[in-house]
Amino acid sequence: MFYHVARGWRDRSRAQNKAKKHTLVEQLNAHGVLVYHNRRPVGWCQFGPSKELPRIDNMKDYTPSQQEDLWRITCFFTDRDYRRKGVAKAALNGALHYMKQYGAEVVEAYPVDPRKRHSSNMLWNGTPDLFNSAGFTKVRKLGRERWIFKKELVRQSDETVS
């Protein structure tokens, strides 16, 4: 729920946040992909249009984009036993696939620089290498430890090669 609200996330109880997220999912105002291994969920990625994930707009060094069709990738989760096995990459590829289907044209992501001594469980925004490998371009620094990465998507109907 953190990225779904511009402010006030900490003022809600866990139960309130869970109920609100459930409502957003039912209203189709929350997007994500799950990654499975042997029918067991081992990871996920949250993404959505910028209006669905407004918290980024309030970050100190962020200048809200005037891009009409901006989508965002805000966070990942990978089960501890599956880290460094391509789960985040699979989740990212799945998210990009669905964003194309939804008609997204531009995607932003906000990875954390892992060289700043973060433990692997603090890299929930992804890493620069993850986004570089998927064809994103580093745009600029966001705060002390994050970057803004951007990718233009080719619409499914315009695409000649995947």
Order of alpha helices (4+ residues) and beta strands (2+ residues): alpha-beta-beta-beta-alpha-beta-alpha-beta-beta
